[in-house]
Amino acid sequence: MELGSGSIRIHRRDIQAKVFQALGFEEEDARARFGFLLDALEYGAPPHGGIALGLDRLVMILAGETSIRDVIPFPKTARATDLMCDAPSTVPERQLRELGIQLRKTQ
């Protein structure tokens, strides 16, 4: 079981834009969802890399759990939102159809 890993993160806006394009994001959609990241990369975010220890995996092993989801501090806030990218947020109807998800309104 891997308890740590590392890599160099994307630190160039042009490469990140190509990744979003490869994932099927239109430029406007990527800007709406990840504008904070694209802006940071536009201003020259420094390369970031190194090793990250998987303390969550270690806690999972020590706690005798079989899923890392049982020990990761999730959701990120008490309201189940991510403050950096405002998730969860609306999802395009096309993406819901692609994933076979249908939303129903509750009473």
PASEBA-1860 file (N, C-alpha, C; in nm, 3 decimals):
! residues 107
1> MELGSGSI> 0.084/-0.117/0.000/0.000/0.000/0.000/0.089/0.124/0.000 ~ 0.058/0.216/-0.089/0.137/0.338/-0.101/0.101/0.435/0.010 ~ 0.200/0.481/0.084/0.177/0.577/0.192/0.230/0.715/0.160 ~ 0.290/0.732/0.044/0.339/0.864/0.004/0.372/0.864/-0.143 ~ 0.361/0.981/-0.204/0.395/0.993/-0.345/0.429/1.139/-0.375 ~ 0.476/1.163/-0.496/0.511/1.299/-0.531/0.506/1.322/-0.681 ~ 0.502/1.448/-0.720/0.502/1.485/-0.860/0.524/1.636/-0.870 ~ 0.543/1.682/-0.993/0.546/1.825/-1.020/0.407/1.861/-1.072
9> RIHRRDIQ> 0.343/1.955/-1.007/0.210/1.997/-1.047/0.218/2.085/-1.170 ~ 0.106/2.093/-1.241/0.098/2.184/-1.356/0.114/2.326/-1.303 ~ 0.209/2.398/-1.361/0.233/2.535/-1.317/0.235/2.634/-1.433 ~ 0.188/2.587/-1.550/0.178/2.674/-1.667/0.033/2.678/-1.715 ~ -0.016/2.799/-1.737/-0.155/2.817/-1.777/-0.185/2.747/-1.909 ~ -0.094/2.754/-2.007/-0.120/2.693/-2.137/-0.137/2.542/-2.126 ~ -0.059/2.479/-2.041/-0.073/2.333/-2.023/-0.204/2.301/-1.953 ~ -0.238/2.379/-1.850/-0.364/2.354/-1.779/-0.482/2.372/-1.874
17> AKVFQALG> -0.476/2.472/-1.961/-0.583/2.494/-2.058/-0.596/2.374/-2.152 ~ -0.484/2.315/-2.193/-0.487/2.196/-2.279/-0.548/2.077/-2.206 ~ -0.521/2.065/-2.077/-0.579/1.955/-1.999/-0.731/1.973/-1.992 ~ -0.777/2.095/-1.963/-0.921/2.120/-1.960/-0.984/2.090/-2.096 ~ -0.916/2.129/-2.203/-0.966/2.102/-2.337/-0.975/1.952/-2.363 ~ -0.873/1.878/-2.322/-0.873/1.732/-2.340/-0.986/1.667/-2.260 ~ -1.022/1.729/-2.148/-1.131/1.676/-2.066/-1.268/1.716/-2.119 ~ -1.270/1.798/-2.224/-1.396/1.835/-2.287/-1.456/1.965/-2.237
25> FEEEDARA> -1.381/2.044/-2.161/-1.431/2.173/-2.113/-1.417/2.278/-2.223 ~ -1.524/2.351/-2.247/-1.515/2.470/-2.331/-1.440/2.575/-2.251 ~ -1.376/2.671/-2.320/-1.296/2.771/-2.251/-1.380/2.850/-2.150 ~ -1.502/2.886/-2.188/-1.590/2.962/-2.099/-1.628/2.880/-1.975 ~ -1.652/2.752/-1.994/-1.687/2.662/-1.883/-1.569/2.648/-1.787 ~ -1.449/2.630/-1.841/-1.329/2.618/-1.757/-1.308/2.746/-1.678 ~ -1.330/2.860/-1.740/-1.313/2.989/-1.673/-1.415/3.002/-1.559 ~ -1.541/2.961/-1.584/-1.645/2.973/-1.482/-1.616/2.883/-1.362
33> RFGFLLDA> -1.564/2.765/-1.387/-1.542/2.669/-1.279/-1.406/2.681/-1.212 ~ -1.304/2.715/-1.290/-1.167/2.712/-1.239/-1.092/2.841/-1.264 ~ -1.164/2.952/-1.270/-1.102/3.081/-1.296/-0.994/3.116/-1.196 ~ -1.016/3.081/-1.068/-0.918/3.110/-0.965/-0.784/3.043/-0.994 ~ -0.789/2.921/-1.046/-0.666/2.848/-1.079/-0.600/2.906/-1.203 ~ -0.679/2.931/-1.307/-0.624/2.987/-1.430/-0.561/3.124/-1.404 ~ -0.625/3.205/-1.320/-0.568/3.336/-1.286/-0.434/3.321/-1.214 ~ -0.428/3.229/-1.120/-0.302/3.208/-1.047/-0.192/3.165/-1.142
41> LEYGAPPH> -0.224/3.077/-1.236/-0.124/3.030/-1.331/-0.084/3.141/-1.428 ~ -0.178/3.228/-1.461/-0.149/3.341/-1.550/-0.045/3.434/-1.490 ~ -0.049/3.450/-1.359/0.043/3.542/-1.292/0.176/3.475/-1.254 ~ 0.193/3.350/-1.296/0.322/3.287/-1.277/0.337/3.210/-1.147 ~ 0.246/3.121/-1.121/0.259/3.036/-1.002/0.388/2.955/-1.014 ~ 0.465/2.948/-0.907/0.592/2.875/-0.915/0.569/2.724/-0.925 ~ 0.663/2.651/-0.982/0.651/2.505/-0.983/0.637/2.452/-0.841 ~ 0.553/2.353/-0.826/0.529/2.295/-0.695/0.546/2.144/-0.707
49> GGIALGLD> 0.629/2.089/-0.626/0.649/1.946/-0.630/0.707/1.897/-0.500 ~ 0.711/1.770/-0.488/0.767/1.711/-0.368/0.693/1.583/-0.333 ~ 0.708/1.543/-0.209/0.643/1.421/-0.163/0.534/1.457/-0.063 ~ 0.427/1.386/-0.073/0.317/1.405/0.020/0.294/1.272/0.092 ~ 0.302/1.275/0.222/0.278/1.154/0.299/0.129/1.127/0.308 ~ 0.091/1.005/0.291/-0.049/0.967/0.296/-0.094/0.938/0.438 ~ -0.100/1.043/0.520/-0.142/1.023/0.659/-0.285/0.969/0.666 ~ -0.368/1.008/0.569/-0.505/0.956/0.567/-0.504/0.803/0.548
57> RLVMILAG> -0.415/0.753/0.464/-0.404/0.608/0.445/-0.352/0.539/0.571 ~ -0.255/0.603/0.635/-0.202/0.547/0.759/-0.312/0.540/0.866 ~ -0.389/0.648/0.878/-0.501/0.649/0.973/-0.601/0.539/0.938 ~ -0.628/0.519/0.808/-0.719/0.414/0.765/-0.670/0.277/0.813 ~ -0.540/0.251/0.795/-0.482/0.123/0.838/-0.491/0.108/0.989 ~ -0.450/0.212/1.061/-0.452/0.206/1.207/-0.592/0.192/1.263 ~ -0.691/0.250/1.194/-0.830/0.243/1.240/-0.898/0.113/1.197 ~ -0.830/0.034/1.113/-0.887/-0.092/1.068/-0.997/-0.074/0.965
65> ETSIRDVI> -0.999/0.040/0.897/-1.100/0.066/0.794/-1.056/0.009/0.661 ~ -1.150/-0.016/0.572/-1.118/-0.069/0.440/-1.128/0.037/0.332 ~ -1.184/0.152/0.365/-1.199/0.260/0.268/-1.140/0.389/0.323 ~ -1.061/0.455/0.241/-1.002/0.582/0.283/-1.109/0.688/0.306 ~ -1.224/0.672/0.242/-1.334/0.769/0.258/-1.385/0.773/0.402 ~ -1.361/0.668/0.475/-1.406/0.664/0.615/-1.321/0.750/0.707 ~ -1.204/0.792/0.660/-1.115/0.869/0.748/-1.077/1.006/0.692 ~ -1.107/1.033/0.565/-1.075/1.165/0.507/-1.171/1.268/0.564
73> PFPKTARA> -1.119/1.383/0.604/-1.206/1.488/0.656/-1.290/1.550/0.544 ~ -1.403/1.489/0.516/-1.491/1.531/0.407/-1.632/1.531/0.460 ~ -1.712/1.627/0.436/-1.692/1.741/0.347/-1.599/1.846/0.405 ~ -1.558/1.938/0.320/-1.458/2.036/0.361/-1.512/2.141/0.456 ~ -1.642/2.166/0.450/-1.705/2.258/0.545/-1.829/2.190/0.601 ~ -1.886/2.247/0.704/-2.006/2.190/0.763/-2.124/2.192/0.666 ~ -2.117/2.279/0.565/-2.223/2.287/0.464/-2.193/2.202/0.341 ~ -2.091/2.118/0.347/-2.053/2.029/0.237/-2.013/2.106/0.112
81> TDLMCDAP> -1.937/2.214/0.129/-1.892/2.293/0.015/-1.740/2.305/0.016 ~ -1.686/2.328/-0.102/-1.543/2.355/-0.117/-1.530/2.505/-0.141 ~ -1.464/2.574/-0.050/-1.457/2.719/-0.055/-1.378/2.772/-0.174 ~ -1.281/2.695/-0.226/-1.198/2.744/-0.336/-1.268/2.738/-0.470 ~ -1.345/2.633/-0.495/-1.408/2.622/-0.628/-1.560/2.618/-0.620 ~ -1.615/2.660/-0.506/-1.759/2.673/-0.490/-1.834/2.546/-0.529 ~ -1.783/2.433/-0.487/-1.849/2.306/-0.515/-1.927/2.262/-0.392 ~ -2.038/2.198/-0.405/-2.100/2.163/-0.533/-2.165/2.285/-0.597
89> STVPERQL> -2.173/2.280/-0.729/-2.236/2.387/-0.804/-2.321/2.323/-0.913 ~ -2.379/2.406/-0.996/-2.463/2.353/-1.103/-2.378/2.275/-1.202 ~ -2.440/2.176/-1.263/-2.374/2.092/-1.361/-2.453/2.103/-1.491 ~ -2.385/2.118/-1.605/-2.457/2.127/-1.732/-2.541/2.002/-1.757 ~ -2.659/2.022/-1.814/-2.750/1.910/-1.845/-2.680/1.805/-1.931 ~ -2.596/1.849/-2.025/-2.523/1.757/-2.112/-2.436/1.661/-2.030 ~ -2.370/1.713/-1.927/-2.283/1.630/-1.845/-2.365/1.530/-1.763 ~ -2.481/1.574/-1.713/-2.567/1.482/-1.638/-2.614/1.368/-1.728
97> RELGIQLR> -2.656/1.400/-1.851/-2.700/1.295/-1.944/-2.586/1.198/-1.973 ~ -2.466/1.252/-1.994/-2.349/1.170/-2.024/-2.322/1.069/-1.912 ~ -2.346/1.110/-1.788/-2.321/1.024/-1.673/-2.443/0.940/-1.633 ~ -2.554/0.961/-1.704/-2.674/0.885/-1.673/-2.739/0.927/-1.543 ~ -2.728/1.056/-1.510/-2.784/1.108/-1.385/-2.906/1.193/-1.415 ~ -3.012/1.170/-1.342/-3.133/1.250/-1.357/-3.166/1.314/-1.223 ~ -3.185/1.445/-1.221/-3.216/1.515/-1.097/-3.367/1.520/-1.078 ~ -3.410/1.499/-0.955/-3.551/1.509/-0.920/-3.566/1.615/-0.812
105> KTQ> -3.669/1.696/-0.824/-3.695/1.796/-0.722/-3.768/1.729/-0.607 ~ -3.729/1.767/-0.484/-3.795/1.712/-0.367/-3.911/1.803/-0.328 ~ -4.007/1.748/-0.260/-4.128/1.823/-0.221/-4.097/1.922/-0.113
END
